[in-house]
Amino acid sequence: MIRANENYNKLQASYLFSDIAKRVENFQQQNPEIPVIRLGIGDVTRALPQAVIKGFHDGVDEMAVDATFRGYGPEQGYAFLREKIAAHDFQARGADISPDEIFVSDGAKCDSGNFQELFANDIKIAIPDPVYPVYLDTNVMAGRTGEFKNGRYENIVYMECLKENDFLPELPTEKVDLIYLCFPNNPTGSTATKSQLKVWVDYARENRALILFDAAYEAFIRDETLPRSIYEIEGAKEVAVEFRSFSKTAGFTGTRCGFTVVPKACSVFSSTGEKISLHSLWNRRQSTKFNGVSYPVQKATEAVYSEEGQAQVKELIDYYLNNAAIIRKTIASLGFDHVGGDNSPYIWIDGNGRDSWDFFDLLLNKASVVCTPGGGFGRCGNPYIRLSAFNSLENVTLAMERVKAELK
């Protein structure tokens, strides 16, 4: 008889953003005349940059001619894109990453979820709380956790991110093997300095641990003293994998392109302590399970790195950061403590004692504004909500007017 993977039964009833969608749909059915403004899920709203569109068209035009048609491409990504990524995103910032250490994919969410396949099931995992759900849920699916009790899974080391520690996880008090970090952080919008990241790199090197570093929002960093890659930290190539995304950087949420950096110096270990190349493992996994990103999408992504593309992408990000500044100003005027929004598109707001889902319902039912309840990101997120800057300037301005009217 065919049997199910019963680890799925440990997952919570539904995905966070599915719960939000159901509540919003129910509200709209009951109030069809009221337009809802969505500042919840981190989905972009502005069109792709014109340089990207031209790159897309160029790729499609090539596919229409026998002489330039492309069939199966390399699972790791075309060299023309990997070379641009390595030069611009890493080498230009002093990080010695080569093109063949970059794996182009259809997004950071998929890669961060799939990467755990490479590890033994009995490893000890450290995950921040609050946290982006995919890190935790994919390890639940793989069977690395116990049951869900009192808001947490057994066999997971939770690193609490609180106001008292500036929403930065602290080193675990017990030895762990795999560490998830995300900066600028989703959901809190907090950032880490080079010295703070060095503490983690040193810990991983001393304990033969691995860091999975999600840098999907690095393009929003405006403080030049902050690192945009973990590979700006000495020794990180030996102990860290980095995930990147073009979804928020260039509006690719519906276009789908990202990449993962797996340095050749990075190793995992066999049960007898022998080194195994992590680069080789991921390359084997991708070659077996992934057919690569389509040629037109990779041509569109290459255009991000053109002079025009860089200017247009910066304008996009500046637009969303201006939205974030409007949200921060409004929230501050109402007396709510908050973090993020300056080097991140997310603003993490203390609900002043409210349950996060109650705060969600209040904003939805009174102001017709959709946020994300912090409790969906973990037990430590419950007093908070997350507002996203991903919407039009007009909608963000109107949403803040509504919020101010209801909460003043």
LINJO-V745865 format. One record per residue. SS is DSSP state (a for helix, b for strand, c for the rest). OMEGA is omega in whole degrees, 0 to 359 (* if undefined). Layout:
ss=SS omega=OMEGA
ss=SS omega=OMEGA
//
This chain:
ss=c omega=179
ss=c omega=184
ss=c omega=181
ss=c omega=168
ss=c omega=188
ss=a omega=173
ss=a omega=178
ss=a omega=179
ss=a omega=179
ss=a omega=181
ss=c omega=175
ss=c omega=193
ss=c omega=179
ss=c omega=180
ss=c omega=184
ss=a omega=187
ss=a omega=172
ss=a omega=177
ss=a omega=179
ss=a omega=182
ss=a omega=180
ss=a omega=179
ss=a omega=180
ss=a omega=179
ss=a omega=179
ss=a omega=179
ss=a omega=182
ss=a omega=177
ss=a omega=180
ss=a omega=183
ss=c omega=186
ss=c omega=183
ss=c omega=184
ss=c omega=177
ss=c omega=180
ss=c omega=176
ss=b omega=187
ss=b omega=174
ss=c omega=183
ss=c omega=183
ss=c omega=185
ss=c omega=179
ss=c omega=181
ss=c omega=183
ss=c omega=182
ss=c omega=183
ss=c omega=176
ss=c omega=176
ss=c omega=183
ss=a omega=178
ss=a omega=179
ss=a omega=178
ss=a omega=178
ss=a omega=178
ss=a omega=176
ss=a omega=181
ss=a omega=179
ss=a omega=179
ss=a omega=179
ss=a omega=180
ss=a omega=177
ss=a omega=180
ss=a omega=182
ss=c omega=183
ss=c omega=183
ss=c omega=186
ss=c omega=182
ss=c omega=179
ss=c omega=177
ss=c omega=173
ss=c omega=177
ss=c omega=176
ss=c omega=178
ss=c omega=181
ss=c omega=183
ss=c omega=183
ss=c omega=179
ss=c omega=183
ss=a omega=183
ss=a omega=179
ss=a omega=181
ss=a omega=179
ss=a omega=178
ss=a omega=180
ss=a omega=183
ss=a omega=183
ss=a omega=187
ss=a omega=189
ss=a omega=186
ss=a omega=185
ss=a omega=179
ss=a omega=179
ss=a omega=175
ss=c omega=179
ss=c omega=186
ss=c omega=178
ss=c omega=181
ss=c omega=182
ss=a omega=184
ss=a omega=172
ss=a omega=182
ss=b omega=180
ss=b omega=180
ss=b omega=184
ss=b omega=180
ss=c omega=173
ss=c omega=182
ss=a omega=179
ss=a omega=180
ss=a omega=182
ss=a omega=181
ss=a omega=176
ss=a omega=183
ss=a omega=189
ss=a omega=181
ss=a omega=178
ss=a omega=186
ss=a omega=190
ss=c omega=176
ss=c omega=184
ss=c omega=184
ss=c omega=177
ss=c omega=178
ss=c omega=187
ss=b omega=175
ss=b omega=183
ss=b omega=177
ss=b omega=173
ss=b omega=8
ss=c omega=186
ss=c omega=171
ss=c omega=192
ss=a omega=188
ss=a omega=180
ss=a omega=184
ss=a omega=187
ss=a omega=181
ss=a omega=175
ss=a omega=172
ss=a omega=180
ss=a omega=182
ss=a omega=177
ss=c omega=182
ss=c omega=182
ss=c omega=169
ss=c omega=182
ss=c omega=178
ss=b omega=182
ss=b omega=177
ss=c omega=175
ss=c omega=181
ss=b omega=176
ss=b omega=173
ss=c omega=177
ss=c omega=174
ss=b omega=173
ss=b omega=180
ss=b omega=179
ss=b omega=188
ss=b omega=178
ss=c omega=189
ss=c omega=176
ss=a omega=183
ss=a omega=177
ss=a omega=178
ss=c omega=178
ss=c omega=176
ss=c omega=181
ss=c omega=178
ss=c omega=180
ss=c omega=178
ss=c omega=180
ss=c omega=175
ss=c omega=182
ss=c omega=177
ss=c omega=183
ss=c omega=184
ss=b omega=185
ss=b omega=174
ss=b omega=174
ss=b omega=179
ss=b omega=177
ss=c omega=347
ss=c omega=193
ss=c omega=166
ss=c omega=27
ss=c omega=196
ss=c omega=183
ss=c omega=181
ss=c omega=180
ss=c omega=180
ss=c omega=177
ss=c omega=177
ss=a omega=181
ss=a omega=178
ss=a omega=177
ss=a omega=180
ss=a omega=177
ss=a omega=180
ss=a omega=178
ss=a omega=178
ss=a omega=178
ss=a omega=182
ss=a omega=180
ss=a omega=181
ss=a omega=186
ss=a omega=182
ss=c omega=178
ss=c omega=179
ss=b omega=175
ss=b omega=169
ss=b omega=190
ss=b omega=181
ss=b omega=180
ss=c omega=185
ss=c omega=185
ss=c omega=185
ss=a omega=183
ss=a omega=180
ss=a omega=180
ss=c omega=178
ss=c omega=177
ss=c omega=186
ss=c omega=177
ss=c omega=182
ss=c omega=177
ss=c omega=175
ss=c omega=176
ss=c omega=176
ss=a omega=180
ss=a omega=169
ss=a omega=179
ss=c omega=180
ss=c omega=178
ss=c omega=185
ss=a omega=181
ss=a omega=181
ss=a omega=191
ss=c omega=185
ss=b omega=171
ss=b omega=183
ss=b omega=177
ss=b omega=178
ss=b omega=183
ss=b omega=171
ss=c omega=184
ss=c omega=181
ss=c omega=179
ss=c omega=186
ss=c omega=176
ss=c omega=186
ss=c omega=183
ss=c omega=178
ss=c omega=182
ss=c omega=173
ss=c omega=170
ss=c omega=176
ss=b omega=176
ss=b omega=177
ss=b omega=178
ss=b omega=177
ss=b omega=182
ss=c omega=179
ss=c omega=179
ss=c omega=185
ss=c omega=184
ss=b omega=163
ss=b omega=188
ss=b omega=174
ss=c omega=179
ss=c omega=179
ss=c omega=176
ss=c omega=179
ss=c omega=179
ss=b omega=175
ss=b omega=181
ss=b omega=177
ss=a omega=177
ss=a omega=180
ss=a omega=179
ss=a omega=181
ss=a omega=177
ss=a omega=179
ss=a omega=179
ss=a omega=181
ss=a omega=180
ss=a omega=181
ss=a omega=192
ss=a omega=187
ss=c omega=181
ss=c omega=177
ss=c omega=178
ss=c omega=185
ss=c omega=182
ss=a omega=179
ss=a omega=178
ss=a omega=179
ss=a omega=174
ss=a omega=177
ss=a omega=180
ss=a omega=177
ss=a omega=182
ss=a omega=175
ss=c omega=186
ss=c omega=174
ss=c omega=179
ss=a omega=179
ss=a omega=181
ss=a omega=180
ss=a omega=179
ss=a omega=182
ss=a omega=177
ss=a omega=177
ss=a omega=179
ss=a omega=177
ss=a omega=183
ss=a omega=176
ss=a omega=179
ss=a omega=181
ss=a omega=177
ss=a omega=173
ss=a omega=174
ss=a omega=180
ss=a omega=179
ss=a omega=178
ss=a omega=178
ss=a omega=181
ss=a omega=181
ss=a omega=180
ss=a omega=182
ss=a omega=179
ss=a omega=181
ss=a omega=179
ss=c omega=176
ss=c omega=180
ss=c omega=172
ss=c omega=182
ss=b omega=177
ss=b omega=180
ss=b omega=177
ss=c omega=178
ss=c omega=174
ss=c omega=186
ss=c omega=177
ss=c omega=184
ss=b omega=176
ss=b omega=184
ss=b omega=194
ss=b omega=177
ss=b omega=183
ss=c omega=178
ss=c omega=176
ss=c omega=179
ss=c omega=167
ss=c omega=187
ss=a omega=178
ss=a omega=174
ss=a omega=178
ss=a omega=176
ss=a omega=181
ss=a omega=178
ss=a omega=181
ss=a omega=180
ss=a omega=187
ss=a omega=182
ss=a omega=184
ss=a omega=183
ss=c omega=179
ss=b omega=180
ss=b omega=173
ss=c omega=172
ss=b omega=179
ss=b omega=183
ss=a omega=180
ss=a omega=178
ss=a omega=180
ss=a omega=180
ss=c omega=185
ss=a omega=181
ss=a omega=180
ss=a omega=190
ss=c omega=180
ss=c omega=191
ss=b omega=166
ss=b omega=175
ss=b omega=171
ss=b omega=181
ss=b omega=179
ss=c omega=184
ss=c omega=172
ss=c omega=179
ss=c omega=176
ss=a omega=181
ss=a omega=181
ss=a omega=178
ss=a omega=179
ss=a omega=179
ss=a omega=180
ss=a omega=180
ss=a omega=175
ss=a omega=178
ss=a omega=181
ss=a omega=182
ss=a omega=180
ss=a omega=183
ss=a omega=188
ss=a omega=183
ss=c omega=*
//
